[in-house]
């Protein structure tokens, strides 16, 4: 439209400008020769011819000749170029107009080609800067549509195989069979259009004859849609609706990754725009090639991230174990897709002896499968050490030694050129043990933030105490911290991804967590939702872990404690006390087995331990029998030979009880065993 408007302006100028110049010169025709008048007209002709339209230049030359002869050479007479001087003047005007208009037309054509080349380079540059900035196939496709509309096409649609969006291998499905594809992006110059909307699913196949060459990445051009039907199998949109809307031409380009076809992108132009030509094919293929590489990278990233996420979720607790010490609720969110993959955050709830429970939260530095695998190793190590019933500070120390050994192995792998084994390992861990009988909580931290405590009266305070170095430093001590939260308090354990991000610093995040925990909530699950809704943003660059635990306490009628004098004769009294307590609890069916267990455990404590000796019975989901003494020597289960006088006590305990074990305290040890409660 702009070129047509410019040509009409040039034609009008060619007719009017020489006439106007001659009329201006009429009053002065007697003052200077005709040659000087011709020079004035020559300048007018050059101005008209310089617009670059050949026809306008010729019309201007003829018009100037006519008006020069009519008004200046033979005023008000007929057209007559009588003298030779006037004849040469007219010829000079004609020749100059033709030459100037030709040169201007060529210059205008070259300028037009230069502008098109500049526009093409600018389009490809903008596409290179916008496409591939995010490892997300849908966002990548949307960036393509934003760049191409309206500079290259009036409408652009992108369709990808569903398997590609899920991170799977597309294989040869797009090339052979009809498969399911999804429209992931679309943009156009008008909001109303006949094309399928984003999210639409449809069957599609590139195996049709019209798509010959798609498997090799070649585009298909259709310059005149109403004149052909070959393009219809190449697009999933309604052909009749497309034509009625006024679509005039299209280019369909396959998106081909490293291994197979991923989908297709379609460029549309309406009847109000020049149709696509062969010169536009290279631009369309270049745009599609950039998009295909970015989409394939996003697909591979999605596959790797899904693999790491599946691995990590399989290593996290599938369900929290049943125990009576605390009510628990948890949340875990992997890092956002803009990061290099999921991280190594984990949490755990581990039932311990004596109705106690261990609450664990940890964080492995880094992202990806290696971080998830390391997290799994550390979580398994924590569970193994927890089964040994070590105090929190000793458990963290053993865990620190494990990380040091793993780091040494990785350093050896680096020295041997094993890139998979090489790498730095960093991790933090918080291990807390809550005892519902003593109503105390003991914890130790290796570089991990200490938890918050929400008391029943609504106050939220962070636990203050010693925080050791992160795991793997070695040589530095860890200390246990003990406090007594009121019964019904909520312990909030978390990873640093919840309180620290690019958008806020640590102090701001801790203050936000304190306020979120103070908000009223009907349950622990609701409290978790409140915290996550308050603190979690859309730009998470680290995993988020939250573990809430509301403390309980065993009542006095569930626990019985006696101090047994260090006299073998008192074993009989210990059995009697235990049987009487079981009768009071209504567990007379367990009296015989419990009497044997108490006899063996108290006898071993008196013979091999040190006073004071304490017997404790706990009635909870199981019947627990514990015998403590001041000796730190741990008993070992062994198989007695036929003529041995001893060595059968622990074997008997192991056979009669559901499980048994030993735990150490700051002074002394406790041997415990559990029995199932009789069925009601």
VEXDREN-2710 file (C-alpha; in Angstrom, 1 decimal):
% VEXDREN-2710
k/r/px/py/pz
1/UNK/0.0/0.0/0.0
2/UNK/2.8/2.4/0.8
3/UNK/4.5/1.7/-2.6
4/UNK/1.3/2.2/-4.5
5/UNK/0.7/5.5/-2.7
6/UNK/4.2/6.7/-3.5
7/UNK/3.8/5.9/-7.2
8/UNK/0.6/7.9/-7.4
9/UNK/2.3/10.9/-5.7
10/UNK/5.2/10.6/-8.2
11/UNK/2.8/10.6/-11.2
12/UNK/0.9/13.6/-10.0
13/UNK/4.2/15.4/-9.4
14/UNK/5.3/14.6/-12.9
15/UNK/2.3/16.2/-14.4
16/UNK/1.9/19.2/-12.1
17/UNK/5.5/20.2/-11.2
18/UNK/6.6/21.2/-14.8
19/UNK/3.3/23.1/-15.4
20/UNK/3.7/25.0/-12.2
21/UNK/7.3/25.9/-13.0
22/UNK/6.4/27.1/-16.5
23/UNK/3.6/29.3/-15.2
24/UNK/6.0/30.8/-12.7
25/UNK/8.5/31.6/-15.5
26/UNK/5.9/33.1/-17.9
27/UNK/6.2/36.7/-16.5
28/UNK/10.0/36.5/-17.0
29/UNK/10.2/34.9/-20.4
30/UNK/11.4/38.2/-22.0
31/UNK/14.0/38.8/-19.3
32/UNK/16.3/35.8/-20.0
33/UNK/16.8/33.3/-22.8
34/UNK/14.9/30.1/-23.3
35/UNK/18.0/28.0/-22.3
36/UNK/17.9/29.4/-18.8
37/UNK/14.2/28.6/-18.5
38/UNK/15.1/25.0/-19.6
39/UNK/17.7/24.8/-16.8
40/UNK/15.0/25.7/-14.3
41/UNK/12.8/23.0/-15.7
42/UNK/15.7/20.6/-15.7
43/UNK/16.0/21.0/-11.9
44/UNK/12.3/20.2/-11.5
45/UNK/12.7/17.1/-13.7
46/UNK/15.6/15.9/-11.6
47/UNK/13.6/16.3/-8.5
48/UNK/10.7/14.3/-9.9
49/UNK/12.9/11.6/-11.5
50/UNK/14.9/11.2/-8.2
51/UNK/11.8/9.6/-6.6
52/UNK/12.8/6.4/-8.4
53/UNK/9.8/5.8/-10.6
54/UNK/10.7/5.4/-14.3
55/UNK/7.2/6.1/-15.7
56/UNK/7.0/9.3/-13.6
57/UNK/10.4/10.5/-15.0
58/UNK/9.3/9.9/-18.6
59/UNK/5.9/11.6/-18.0
60/UNK/7.7/14.6/-16.3
61/UNK/10.1/14.9/-19.3
62/UNK/7.2/14.9/-21.8
63/UNK/5.2/17.3/-19.7
64/UNK/8.1/19.7/-19.3
65/UNK/8.7/19.6/-23.1
66/UNK/5.1/20.4/-23.9
67/UNK/4.8/23.2/-21.3
68/UNK/8.2/24.7/-22.3
69/UNK/7.2/24.9/-25.9
70/UNK/3.7/26.1/-25.2
71/UNK/4.4/28.8/-22.6
72/UNK/8.0/29.9/-23.3
73/UNK/9.2/29.0/-26.8
74/UNK/6.0/29.6/-28.7
75/UNK/3.8/31.3/-26.1
76/UNK/0.1/30.5/-26.4
77/UNK/0.7/28.8/-29.7
78/UNK/0.8/25.3/-31.0
79/UNK/3.6/22.8/-30.1
80/UNK/6.6/23.7/-32.3
81/UNK/10.2/23.3/-31.7
82/UNK/11.5/25.4/-34.5
83/UNK/15.1/26.2/-33.8
84/UNK/17.9/23.7/-33.4
85/UNK/18.9/25.2/-30.0
86/UNK/15.4/24.6/-28.7
87/UNK/15.4/21.1/-30.2
88/UNK/18.7/20.2/-28.4
89/UNK/17.3/21.7/-25.2
90/UNK/14.3/19.5/-25.3
91/UNK/16.4/16.4/-26.1
92/UNK/18.7/17.2/-23.2
93/UNK/15.7/17.5/-20.9
94/UNK/14.4/14.1/-22.1
95/UNK/17.7/12.4/-21.8
96/UNK/18.4/13.8/-18.3
97/UNK/15.0/12.8/-17.0
98/UNK/15.4/9.2/-18.3
99/UNK/18.9/8.8/-16.9
100/UNK/18.1/10.3/-13.5
101/UNK/14.9/8.3/-13.1
102/UNK/16.7/5.1/-14.1
103/UNK/19.5/5.7/-11.6
104/UNK/17.0/6.6/-8.9
105/UNK/15.0/3.5/-9.6
106/UNK/18.0/1.3/-9.3
107/UNK/19.1/3.0/-6.1
108/UNK/15.6/2.7/-4.7
109/UNK/15.5/-1.0/-5.6
110/UNK/18.9/-1.6/-3.9
111/UNK/17.8/0.4/-0.9
112/UNK/14.7/-1.8/-0.7
113/UNK/16.8/-5.0/-0.9
114/UNK/19.1/-3.6/1.8
115/UNK/16.2/-2.8/4.1
116/UNK/14.8/-6.3/3.6
117/UNK/18.2/-7.9/4.3
118/UNK/18.5/-5.7/7.4
119/UNK/15.0/-6.6/8.5
120/UNK/15.8/-10.3/8.0
121/UNK/19.0/-10.0/10.0
122/UNK/17.3/-8.1/12.7
123/UNK/14.5/-10.7/12.8
124/UNK/17.0/-13.6/13.1
125/UNK/19.0/-11.7/15.7
126/UNK/15.9/-11.0/17.9
127/UNK/14.9/-14.7/17.5
128/UNK/18.4/-15.8/18.6
129/UNK/18.2/-13.6/21.7
130/UNK/14.6/-14.6/22.6
131/UNK/14.4/-18.3/21.7
132/UNK/16.1/-20.7/24.0
133/UNK/16.5/-18.5/27.1
134/UNK/14.3/-20.9/29.1
135/UNK/14.5/-24.7/29.4
136/UNK/10.7/-25.0/28.8
137/UNK/9.3/-26.1/25.5
138/UNK/6.1/-24.2/25.8
139/UNK/7.8/-20.9/26.7
140/UNK/10.3/-21.4/23.9
141/UNK/7.5/-21.9/21.3
142/UNK/5.7/-18.8/22.6
143/UNK/8.9/-16.7/22.2
144/UNK/9.0/-17.8/18.5
145/UNK/5.4/-16.6/17.9
146/UNK/6.1/-13.3/19.6
147/UNK/9.2/-12.7/17.5
148/UNK/7.6/-13.7/14.2
149/UNK/4.3/-11.7/14.5
150/UNK/3.8/-9.3/12.8
151/UNK/7.3/-8.9/11.3
152/UNK/7.3/-12.1/9.4
153/UNK/3.8/-13.5/9.5
154/UNK/0.3/-12.5/10.5
155/UNK/-0.4/-15.7/12.5
156/UNK/2.0/-18.3/13.9
157/UNK/1.1/-21.7/15.5
158/UNK/3.4/-24.3/17.1
159/UNK/2.3/-27.9/17.6
160/UNK/4.5/-30.4/19.6
161/UNK/4.1/-34.1/20.3
162/UNK/2.7/-34.8/23.7
163/UNK/5.6/-37.1/24.4
164/UNK/8.0/-34.3/23.8
165/UNK/6.3/-32.1/26.4
166/UNK/6.7/-34.9/28.9
167/UNK/10.4/-35.2/28.2
168/UNK/10.2/-38.5/26.4
169/UNK/11.8/-39.6/23.2
170/UNK/9.6/-38.8/20.2
171/UNK/11.0/-41.7/18.3
172/UNK/9.5/-42.3/14.8
173/UNK/5.9/-41.8/15.7
174/UNK/5.6/-38.4/14.0
175/UNK/7.2/-39.8/10.9
176/UNK/5.1/-43.0/10.5
177/UNK/1.9/-43.2/12.6
178/UNK/-0.7/-40.7/13.6
179/UNK/0.2/-39.4/17.0
180/UNK/-1.2/-36.9/19.5
181/UNK/0.1/-33.4/19.3
182/UNK/-0.7/-30.4/21.4
183/UNK/-0.9/-26.7/20.3
184/UNK/1.5/-25.1/22.7
185/UNK/1.8/-21.5/21.3
186/UNK/-0.1/-19.2/19.0
187/UNK/0.0/-15.5/18.2
188/UNK/-1.6/-13.3/15.6
189/UNK/-2.5/-9.8/14.5
190/UNK/-6.1/-10.2/15.5
191/UNK/-7.7/-11.8/18.5
192/UNK/-10.5/-13.4/16.4
193/UNK/-9.3/-16.2/14.2
194/UNK/-10.3/-19.7/13.0
195/UNK/-7.2/-21.4/14.3
196/UNK/-7.1/-23.9/17.2
197/UNK/-6.4/-22.4/20.6
198/UNK/-3.4/-23.2/22.8
199/UNK/-3.9/-26.5/24.6
200/UNK/-5.9/-28.1/21.8
201/UNK/-5.1/-31.8/21.2
202/UNK/-5.4/-33.4/17.8
203/UNK/-4.1/-36.3/15.9
204/UNK/-1.4/-35.6/13.3
205/UNK/1.0/-37.4/11.0
206/UNK/3.8/-36.3/8.8
207/UNK/3.7/-39.5/6.9
208/UNK/1.2/-38.2/4.3
209/UNK/2.5/-37.7/0.8
210/UNK/2.2/-33.9/1.0
211/UNK/4.7/-33.9/3.8
212/UNK/7.5/-35.5/1.7
213/UNK/10.7/-34.0/2.9
214/UNK/9.5/-33.2/6.4
215/UNK/11.7/-36.0/7.9
216/UNK/14.7/-34.1/6.5
217/UNK/13.6/-30.8/7.9
218/UNK/12.4/-29.2/4.6
219/UNK/9.6/-26.7/4.8
220/UNK/6.5/-26.7/2.6
221/UNK/5.4/-23.4/0.9
222/UNK/1.9/-22.7/-0.4
223/UNK/1.6/-19.2/-1.9
224/UNK/-2.0/-19.4/-2.9
225/UNK/-4.2/-21.3/-0.5
226/UNK/-7.5/-21.1/-2.4
227/UNK/-5.9/-22.5/-5.5
228/UNK/-4.6/-25.7/-3.9
229/UNK/-5.7/-28.4/-1.5
230/UNK/-2.2/-30.0/-1.0
231/UNK/-1.6/-27.9/2.2
232/UNK/-4.7/-29.2/4.0
233/UNK/-3.2/-32.4/5.4
234/UNK/-0.3/-30.4/6.8
235/UNK/-2.3/-28.4/9.2
236/UNK/-4.8/-29.5/11.9
237/UNK/-6.9/-26.4/11.5
238/UNK/-10.2/-26.3/9.7
239/UNK/-9.5/-25.6/6.0
240/UNK/-12.9/-24.0/5.2
241/UNK/-12.7/-21.7/8.2
242/UNK/-9.2/-20.7/7.3
243/UNK/-10.1/-19.8/3.8
244/UNK/-13.3/-17.9/4.8
245/UNK/-11.2/-15.9/7.3
246/UNK/-8.9/-14.7/4.5
247/UNK/-5.7/-16.7/4.9
248/UNK/-3.8/-16.3/1.7
249/UNK/-0.5/-18.2/2.0
250/UNK/1.4/-20.4/4.5
251/UNK/4.7/-22.0/5.3
252/UNK/4.8/-25.2/7.3
253/UNK/8.2/-26.1/8.8
254/UNK/9.0/-29.3/10.8
255/UNK/10.7/-28.9/14.1
256/UNK/13.4/-31.6/14.0
257/UNK/15.7/-32.3/16.9
258/UNK/18.8/-34.3/17.1
259/UNK/17.0/-37.6/16.7
260/UNK/13.5/-37.2/15.3
261/UNK/10.7/-34.9/14.6
262/UNK/9.3/-32.9/17.5
263/UNK/6.4/-31.1/15.9
264/UNK/5.8/-28.3/13.4
265/UNK/5.4/-24.6/13.2
266/UNK/3.0/-22.9/10.7
267/UNK/3.4/-19.3/9.5
268/UNK/0.2/-17.7/8.0
269/UNK/-0.4/-14.6/6.0
270/UNK/-3.7/-13.1/5.2
271/UNK/-5.0/-11.4/2.0
272/UNK/-4.0/-8.0/3.3
273/UNK/-0.3/-9.0/3.3
274/UNK/2.0/-10.0/0.4
275/UNK/2.0/-13.8/0.1
276/UNK/5.0/-15.9/1.0
277/UNK/7.7/-16.4/-1.7
278/UNK/10.6/-18.7/-2.1
279/UNK/12.8/-16.0/-0.5
280/UNK/10.8/-16.4/2.8
281/UNK/11.5/-20.1/3.0
282/UNK/15.1/-19.7/4.3
283/UNK/13.9/-17.3/7.1
284/UNK/11.1/-19.7/8.1
285/UNK/13.6/-22.6/8.2
286/UNK/16.1/-20.6/10.2
287/UNK/13.5/-19.6/12.8
288/UNK/12.3/-23.2/13.0
289/UNK/15.8/-24.5/13.4
290/UNK/16.5/-22.2/16.3
291/UNK/13.3/-23.3/17.9
292/UNK/13.8/-27.0/17.3
293/UNK/17.2/-26.9/19.1
294/UNK/15.8/-25.0/22.0
295/UNK/12.8/-27.4/22.3
296/UNK/15.0/-30.4/22.1
297/UNK/17.2/-29.0/24.9
298/UNK/14.1/-28.3/26.9
299/UNK/12.8/-31.9/26.3
300/UNK/16.1/-33.4/27.4
301/UNK/16.2/-31.2/30.5
302/UNK/12.6/-32.1/31.3
303/UNK/13.5/-35.8/31.0
304/UNK/16.6/-35.4/33.3
305/UNK/14.7/-33.3/35.8
306/UNK/11.8/-35.8/35.9
307/UNK/14.3/-38.6/36.4
308/UNK/16.0/-36.8/39.3
309/UNK/12.7/-35.8/40.8
310/UNK/11.4/-39.4/40.6
311/UNK/14.6/-40.6/42.2
312/UNK/14.4/-38.0/45.0
313/UNK/10.7/-38.6/45.7
314/UNK/11.4/-42.4/45.9
315/UNK/14.1/-41.7/48.5
316/UNK/11.9/-39.4/50.6
317/UNK/9.4/-41.0/53.0
318/UNK/6.4/-42.3/51.1
319/UNK/4.3/-41.9/54.2
320/UNK/5.2/-40.8/57.7
321/UNK/5.3/-43.7/60.2
322/UNK/2.8/-44.1/63.0
323/UNK/4.0/-43.1/66.4
324/UNK/2.6/-41.4/69.5
325/UNK/5.2/-38.9/70.4
326/UNK/4.2/-36.2/67.9
327/UNK/1.6/-35.3/65.3
328/UNK/3.4/-34.5/62.0
329/UNK/2.8/-32.8/58.7
330/UNK/5.3/-32.1/55.9
331/UNK/5.7/-30.4/52.6
332/UNK/8.4/-30.8/49.9
333/UNK/8.7/-28.7/46.8
334/UNK/11.5/-29.2/44.2
335/UNK/13.3/-26.2/42.8
336/UNK/11.8/-24.4/39.8
337/UNK/12.4/-25.6/36.2
338/UNK/14.8/-22.7/35.6
339/UNK/17.4/-24.3/37.8
340/UNK/19.7/-27.2/36.9
341/UNK/17.4/-29.7/38.4
342/UNK/16.0/-30.8/41.8
343/UNK/18.1/-30.5/44.8
344/UNK/19.1/-32.8/47.7
345/UNK/16.7/-31.6/50.5
346/UNK/15.2/-34.3/52.6
347/UNK/13.2/-34.9/55.8
348/UNK/12.5/-37.9/57.9
349/UNK/10.5/-39.1/60.9
350/UNK/12.1/-42.1/62.7
351/UNK/10.4/-43.9/65.6
352/UNK/12.9/-44.7/68.4
353/UNK/12.8/-46.8/71.5
354/UNK/10.9/-45.7/74.6
355/UNK/8.2/-44.0/72.5
356/UNK/10.7/-41.4/71.4
357/UNK/10.9/-40.0/67.8
358/UNK/13.6/-38.5/65.7
359/UNK/12.9/-35.5/63.4
360/UNK/15.4/-35.0/60.7
361/UNK/15.8/-32.3/58.0
362/UNK/18.8/-32.1/55.7
363/UNK/20.1/-30.3/52.6
364/UNK/22.7/-31.4/50.1
365/UNK/24.4/-28.7/48.1
366/UNK/23.8/-28.8/44.3
367/UNK/21.1/-30.0/42.0
368/UNK/20.5/-33.0/39.8
369/UNK/20.8/-36.7/40.1
370/UNK/24.1/-36.6/42.0
371/UNK/22.5/-34.4/44.7
372/UNK/19.5/-36.8/44.9
373/UNK/21.8/-39.8/45.1
374/UNK/23.9/-38.2/47.8
375/UNK/20.7/-37.3/49.7
376/UNK/19.6/-40.9/49.6
377/UNK/23.0/-42.1/51.0
378/UNK/22.8/-39.6/53.9
379/UNK/19.2/-40.4/54.7
380/UNK/20.0/-44.1/54.8
381/UNK/23.0/-43.4/57.0
382/UNK/20.9/-41.3/59.4
383/UNK/18.3/-44.1/59.7
384/UNK/21.1/-46.7/60.3
385/UNK/22.7/-44.6/63.0
386/UNK/19.2/-43.8/64.5
387/UNK/18.6/-47.6/64.9
388/UNK/21.8/-47.7/67.0
389/UNK/20.1/-45.1/69.2
390/UNK/23.0/-42.7/69.3
391/UNK/22.6/-39.3/71.0
392/UNK/22.2/-36.4/68.5
393/UNK/25.7/-35.0/68.8
394/UNK/27.3/-38.5/68.3
395/UNK/25.0/-39.3/65.4
396/UNK/26.0/-36.0/63.6
397/UNK/29.6/-36.7/64.3
398/UNK/29.4/-40.2/62.6
399/UNK/27.5/-38.6/59.7
400/UNK/30.3/-36.0/59.4
401/UNK/32.8/-38.8/59.1
402/UNK/30.7/-40.5/56.4
403/UNK/30.7/-37.3/54.3
404/UNK/34.4/-37.0/54.7
405/UNK/34.9/-40.5/53.4
406/UNK/32.6/-39.9/50.5
407/UNK/34.5/-36.6/49.6
408/UNK/37.8/-38.5/49.7
409/UNK/36.4/-41.1/47.3
410/UNK/35.3/-38.3/45.0
411/UNK/38.7/-36.7/45.1
412/UNK/40.3/-40.0/44.2
413/UNK/37.8/-40.2/41.3
414/UNK/38.9/-36.8/40.2
415/UNK/42.5/-37.7/40.3
416/UNK/41.8/-40.8/38.2
417/UNK/39.9/-38.8/35.6
418/UNK/36.5/-40.1/36.6
419/UNK/34.3/-37.0/35.9
420/UNK/31.2/-38.7/37.3
421/UNK/32.9/-39.3/40.7
422/UNK/34.6/-36.0/40.9
423/UNK/32.9/-33.1/42.6
424/UNK/32.5/-31.2/45.8
425/UNK/30.1/-32.5/48.4
426/UNK/28.4/-30.2/51.0
427/UNK/25.5/-30.9/53.2
428/UNK/23.7/-29.7/56.3
429/UNK/21.6/-31.7/58.8
430/UNK/19.5/-31.1/61.9
431/UNK/18.7/-34.2/64.0
432/UNK/16.2/-33.8/66.9
433/UNK/14.9/-36.4/69.3
434/UNK/11.7/-35.8/71.3
435/UNK/10.9/-37.9/74.4
436/UNK/7.2/-37.9/75.3
437/UNK/7.9/-39.4/78.7
438/UNK/10.5/-36.8/79.8
439/UNK/8.8/-34.2/77.6
440/UNK/12.2/-33.0/76.4
441/UNK/13.7/-32.4/73.0
442/UNK/17.4/-32.9/72.3
443/UNK/18.9/-31.8/69.0
444/UNK/22.2/-31.2/67.2
445/UNK/22.8/-29.2/64.0
446/UNK/25.5/-29.4/61.4
447/UNK/25.2/-26.1/59.6
448/UNK/21.4/-26.3/59.5
449/UNK/19.2/-23.5/60.8
450/UNK/17.6/-24.3/64.2
451/UNK/13.8/-24.8/64.3
452/UNK/11.0/-22.5/65.5
453/UNK/8.8/-23.4/68.4
454/UNK/5.1/-22.4/68.4
455/UNK/3.8/-22.7/72.0
456/UNK/0.2/-23.4/72.8
457/UNK/-0.3/-19.8/73.8
458/UNK/0.6/-18.7/70.3
459/UNK/4.1/-17.4/70.8
460/UNK/6.7/-18.2/68.1
461/UNK/10.4/-18.3/69.0
462/UNK/13.4/-19.7/67.3
463/UNK/15.5/-22.1/69.2
464/UNK/18.9/-20.6/70.2
465/UNK/22.0/-22.7/70.6
466/UNK/25.2/-24.0/69.1
467/UNK/25.1/-24.7/65.3
468/UNK/28.1/-26.8/64.2
469/UNK/29.8/-26.6/60.8
470/UNK/28.3/-28.2/57.7
471/UNK/29.0/-31.9/57.2
472/UNK/32.3/-32.7/55.7
473/UNK/34.6/-30.2/57.4
474/UNK/35.9/-32.6/60.1
475/UNK/37.8/-32.0/63.2
476/UNK/35.2/-29.7/64.8
477/UNK/32.9/-30.8/67.6
478/UNK/29.2/-31.0/67.6
479/UNK/27.1/-30.2/70.7
480/UNK/23.7/-31.3/71.7
481/UNK/21.0/-28.8/72.8
482/UNK/18.2/-29.8/75.1
483/UNK/15.1/-27.9/76.0
484/UNK/11.6/-28.7/77.2
485/UNK/8.8/-27.4/74.9
486/UNK/5.3/-27.3/76.5
487/UNK/3.1/-30.2/75.6
488/UNK/1.2/-29.3/72.4
489/UNK/4.0/-27.1/71.1
490/UNK/4.7/-27.2/67.3
491/UNK/8.3/-27.7/66.2
492/UNK/8.9/-26.2/62.8
493/UNK/11.9/-27.8/61.0
494/UNK/12.8/-26.4/57.5
495/UNK/15.4/-26.1/54.8
496/UNK/17.0/-22.7/53.9
497/UNK/15.2/-22.7/50.5
498/UNK/12.0/-21.8/52.5
499/UNK/13.5/-18.6/54.1
500/UNK/16.2/-17.5/51.6
501/UNK/16.1/-16.8/47.9
502/UNK/17.1/-14.2/45.3
503/UNK/14.1/-12.1/46.3
504/UNK/14.8/-11.9/50.1
505/UNK/17.7/-12.3/52.5
506/UNK/17.8/-14.8/55.4
507/UNK/16.7/-12.4/58.1
508/UNK/13.6/-11.3/56.1
509/UNK/12.8/-15.0/55.4
510/UNK/13.0/-15.9/59.1
511/UNK/10.8/-13.0/60.1
512/UNK/8.3/-14.1/57.4
513/UNK/8.3/-17.7/58.7
514/UNK/7.8/-16.5/62.3
515/UNK/4.7/-14.5/61.2
516/UNK/3.3/-17.3/59.1
517/UNK/3.6/-19.8/61.9
518/UNK/1.8/-17.4/64.2
519/UNK/-1.3/-17.3/61.9
520/UNK/-4.2/-19.4/63.2
521/UNK/-4.7/-22.8/61.5
522/UNK/-7.2/-25.6/62.1
523/UNK/-4.6/-28.3/61.8
524/UNK/-0.9/-29.0/61.0
525/UNK/-1.8/-29.6/57.4
526/UNK/-3.5/-26.2/57.2
527/UNK/-0.5/-24.6/58.9
528/UNK/1.8/-26.2/56.3
529/UNK/-0.4/-24.7/53.5
530/UNK/-0.3/-21.3/55.2
531/UNK/3.4/-21.2/55.5
532/UNK/3.9/-22.4/51.9
533/UNK/1.4/-19.9/50.5
534/UNK/3.0/-17.1/52.5
535/UNK/6.7/-17.7/51.7
536/UNK/6.9/-19.7/48.5
537/UNK/7.3/-17.6/45.3
538/UNK/7.3/-18.5/41.6
539/UNK/11.1/-18.1/41.3
540/UNK/12.3/-20.9/43.6
541/UNK/16.0/-21.6/43.0
542/UNK/16.3/-24.2/45.7
543/UNK/14.3/-27.0/47.1
544/UNK/11.9/-26.3/50.0
545/UNK/11.3/-28.7/52.9
546/UNK/9.0/-28.1/55.8
547/UNK/8.3/-30.5/58.7
548/UNK/5.8/-29.5/61.5
549/UNK/5.5/-31.7/64.6
550/UNK/3.1/-31.1/67.5
551/UNK/4.4/-32.6/70.7
552/UNK/2.5/-35.0/72.9
553/UNK/3.1/-36.4/76.4
554/UNK/2.4/-39.8/77.9
555/UNK/0.2/-39.6/81.0
556/UNK/1.3/-40.8/84.4
557/UNK/-0.8/-43.9/84.2
558/UNK/1.1/-45.0/81.0
559/UNK/4.5/-45.2/82.7
560/UNK/5.7/-47.1/85.7
561/UNK/9.2/-46.6/87.1
562/UNK/11.0/-48.4/89.9
563/UNK/14.6/-48.3/91.2
564/UNK/15.9/-51.8/91.9
565/UNK/18.6/-52.3/94.5
566/UNK/21.7/-54.0/93.1
567/UNK/21.0/-57.3/94.9
568/UNK/20.3/-60.6/93.0
569/UNK/17.6/-61.3/95.5
570/UNK/15.6/-58.3/94.3
571/UNK/15.0/-59.9/90.9
572/UNK/11.9/-61.6/92.4
573/UNK/10.6/-58.2/93.6
574/UNK/11.1/-56.8/90.2
575/UNK/9.1/-59.5/88.6
576/UNK/6.3/-59.0/91.1
577/UNK/6.2/-55.3/90.5
578/UNK/5.9/-55.8/86.8
579/UNK/3.1/-58.4/87.1
580/UNK/1.1/-56.1/89.4
581/UNK/1.5/-53.2/87.0
582/UNK/0.3/-55.4/84.1
583/UNK/-2.7/-56.4/86.2
584/UNK/-3.5/-52.8/86.8
585/UNK/-3.3/-52.1/83.1
586/UNK/-5.5/-55.1/82.2
587/UNK/-2.6/-56.8/80.4
588/UNK/-2.6/-60.0/82.4
589/UNK/-2.2/-62.0/79.2
590/UNK/1.3/-60.5/78.7
591/UNK/2.3/-61.2/82.4
592/UNK/4.1/-64.5/81.8
593/UNK/6.3/-63.2/79.0
594/UNK/6.9/-59.9/80.7
595/UNK/7.9/-61.6/83.9
596/UNK/10.6/-63.6/82.0
597/UNK/11.9/-60.5/80.2
598/UNK/12.1/-58.5/83.4
599/UNK/13.9/-61.3/85.1
600/UNK/16.6/-61.6/82.4
601/UNK/17.1/-57.9/82.0
602/UNK/17.3/-57.1/85.7
603/UNK/19.6/-60.0/86.4
604/UNK/22.0/-58.9/83.6
605/UNK/22.0/-55.3/84.9
606/UNK/22.8/-56.4/88.5
607/UNK/25.5/-59.0/87.5
608/UNK/27.2/-57.1/84.7
609/UNK/26.2/-53.4/85.2
610/UNK/26.6/-50.8/87.9
611/UNK/24.1/-49.3/90.2
612/UNK/21.6/-47.6/90.2
613/UNK/19.4/-50.1/88.3
614/UNK/16.0/-48.8/87.1
615/UNK/13.1/-50.7/85.7
616/UNK/10.5/-48.9/83.6
617/UNK/7.4/-50.1/81.9
618/UNK/5.6/-48.1/79.2
619/UNK/2.1/-48.9/77.9
620/UNK/1.6/-47.3/74.5
621/UNK/0.9/-48.8/71.1
622/UNK/3.2/-51.6/72.4
623/UNK/4.3/-52.8/75.8
624/UNK/7.9/-51.5/76.4
625/UNK/10.2/-52.9/79.1
626/UNK/13.4/-50.9/79.9
627/UNK/16.2/-51.6/82.4
628/UNK/18.9/-49.0/82.9
629/UNK/22.1/-49.0/84.8
630/UNK/25.2/-46.8/85.2
631/UNK/27.6/-49.0/83.2
632/UNK/28.4/-48.1/79.6
633/UNK/29.3/-51.6/78.6
634/UNK/26.9/-52.8/75.9
635/UNK/25.7/-56.4/75.9
636/UNK/26.2/-58.5/72.8
637/UNK/23.9/-61.3/71.5
638/UNK/25.8/-64.6/71.1
639/UNK/24.8/-68.2/70.7
640/UNK/25.7/-70.3/73.8
641/UNK/27.2/-73.7/73.4
642/UNK/25.7/-76.8/75.0
643/UNK/27.8/-76.7/78.2
644/UNK/28.0/-72.9/78.7
645/UNK/26.5/-71.7/81.9
646/UNK/25.5/-68.2/80.5
647/UNK/24.9/-66.4/77.3
648/UNK/21.3/-67.4/76.8
649/UNK/19.6/-64.4/78.4
650/UNK/19.7/-62.0/75.5
651/UNK/18.8/-64.8/73.1
652/UNK/15.7/-65.4/75.2
653/UNK/14.9/-61.7/75.2
654/UNK/15.2/-61.6/71.4
655/UNK/13.0/-64.6/71.0
656/UNK/10.2/-63.5/73.3
657/UNK/10.0/-59.8/72.3
658/UNK/9.1/-58.2/69.0
659/UNK/12.3/-56.2/69.0
660/UNK/15.0/-55.1/71.4
661/UNK/18.0/-52.9/71.6
662/UNK/20.4/-50.8/73.6
663/UNK/20.8/-47.1/73.9
664/UNK/23.4/-45.1/75.6
665/UNK/23.0/-41.9/77.7
666/UNK/25.6/-39.5/79.0
667/UNK/26.0/-41.9/81.9
668/UNK/25.1/-45.5/81.6
669/UNK/22.9/-47.4/79.2
670/UNK/19.4/-48.8/78.7
671/UNK/18.4/-52.2/77.5
672/UNK/14.8/-52.2/76.1
673/UNK/12.4/-54.6/74.4
674/UNK/8.9/-54.3/73.0
675/UNK/6.0/-56.7/72.9
676/UNK/2.8/-56.5/71.0
677/UNK/-0.3/-55.7/73.1
678/UNK/-2.8/-58.5/73.4
679/UNK/-5.7/-58.3/70.9
680/UNK/-8.8/-56.8/72.4
END
